[in-house]
Amino acid sequence: MRSLIFGLVLLLVSPLSLADRLKDIASIAGVRSNQLIGYGLVVGLDGSGDQTSQTPFTVQTFQNMLSQFGITVPPGTRIQMKNVAAVAIHADLPPFSRPGQTIDVTVSSLGNAKSLRGGSLLMTPLKGIDGQVYAIAQGNLVVGGFGAEGADGSRITVNIPSAGRIPNGATVERAVASPFTSGDHLTFNLHRPDFTTAKRIVDRINETFGPDVAQALDGGSVRVRAPIDPNQRVDYISMVENLTVEQGNAAAKVIINSRTGTIVIGQDVRVQPAAVTHGGLTVTISENPQVSQPDGILSGGQTVVAPSSQINIEEGDSRMFVFRPGVSLDEIVRAVNQVGAAPGDLMAILEALKQAGALNADLVII
């Protein structure tokens, strides 16, 4: 039996479902990270900064910074700042972050700086979507990429030298209000909404803490009663999120990646009675140019290259296989292995089965 060596990935799930912790399949509403963004300058570069003639905003930012220190650049002065680059800074503010804690930041060039390697970010405020400053960033960049350039203009670049990170590069200055301590209820939002999973979560919580403690709002949310006292609430949620729940099976799907030839078949995929035949047609075109030389040196003729093409068409043997009612995943794979289908062939077979109404699954092509 020939095997499918072409990138057929099978999602084989054990018949015995494993229970998952509630904290792994759901999150508490309102407990999330917040995005921060800022604009600043990186200095100390080794001649790889912005070209001021093409990035006037870098010059403007540099002059604004100098004015804060009482330094005024005379009008008409041409500033060359090969060691300075204008950058954008972004970071994620984790939930429950408090002033004084530090977070990582990512720094990316906004102009035409060739590299940020060796640079230092000057003090930059990071703002949220509401325009308030929540953190202050500053520090030395860690850049994973680098580049080299020769005198003749040839150059080589490894990774991306125009972006870097500053571990613990920002200090939190303002806390984000969290709804965790407000009200007498908390809502768990499922990462993968499913009515069966929501029902099992409600049953599991009520079995452990008493009736009517949890209620399902819909297939993706479960509301749970919680103590008012923050300390008791933390202890309570710690016990709730470590409860184990068996998730409901996802809808039957077949995922096809037409670019890579990867095919993923879910466990619950079934095929109705169907007979499939699929044959390949191979077309081979070969070019053998013929060179024609003149009869003699003094004949006045010219060497001519005449094209010569050969086309050969071969039709492969068509193999037929039959799917019985309720065929499972392993039987589908076994049948495809027997005919030695290529990725394109298998995609065509699955699409034809779906069109015929014989494939009991959603066909998703990405």
C-alpha positions, 0 to 999 in steps of 0.5 A: 500500500502506497502512503500519502507522502504529500502533506496529508495531515490527519487530525486523529482524535482519541475516542476517549475525550480528555477533560480540560480545565475551565481556565484553558477553555474560557476566560473571564469577561473584562479580564484582558490586556490593553494595547499601548502605542507611542512615538519617540526617537532612537539615538546612538546608531552607527550611521544607520539612522534616518536620512533627514532629507526624506524624513522631515518628521525626524528633524521636527521631533529632534528639534522639539526635544531640544527645545524642552532642554532650552536649546534652540536650533537657528533657523535655516540650519541643515541638520544631519542626523545619521545616528537618530531614527524616528520609531513607533513603540507598542506594548500590551498592558496585562490585566491587573498591572499596577504602577511601578511594574514593568512590561516589554515593548517593541520598537519599529522604525518609521523612516528609512533607517537601515538598522536600529542595532546599538540604539537607545530609546529615549523616554517615550510616553505610551498611550491607550485608546483613550489618549491617557498615558499608561506607561513610560518606555526607555532603554537599550534595544535588542535587535535580532537582525543585522545587515552588511553592505559592500563598496560596490552597493551589494548588501545582505540582510539577516532577519529584520534590523529595523525593529527590536525589543526592550525587555522590561523597557516600560514602567507602568504609570497608571492602572486600568480599571477592571470589572473583576471586583464589581457586581455579584456575578462573573461571566466566563466567555468560551474560547470556542463557543459550543452549546454542549460545552456551555451546558457541561460547564454549568452542570460541573459548577452547580454540582461542585458549589450548589444549584443555580450558582452558574447559568448559561447565557448562550452557547459562548457565555456562562454567568457565575455567582461570586462573593463580593469580598475581593479576597474571597472572590480570588479564592473562589475563582481559583477553585472554579477555573481549575474545574475540569470539563469535557468539551463538546465535539466540534462540528465535522470539518475538512480543512484544505490549504490549496497553497501547501497541499495540507489537508486536515480531516476531523474525527467526526467526518462521515461519507454517505454511500458513493462510488468515486473514480479519478484518473490523471492526464499527464501532458509532457512538452519537451523542447529540442531546438535544431541548429542548422549550419551553412554548407560552407564558409564562403556560402554566405549562409547564417547559422539558424536555430529552428525550434522543435517541440514534442508533445506527449499525452499519457492518460493514467489508469482510473481507479474506482473505490466505493464508500459504504454508509457512514464511512469513518476517517480511517476508512477514507484515508485507507481508500485514498492510500490505495489509489495513491492520490496526489494532493490535487486529486484528493482535493478534487475528490473531496469537493466532488463528494461535497457537491454530490451531498455525500460528504457529511462535513463542512469543506473549508478551503483556505 
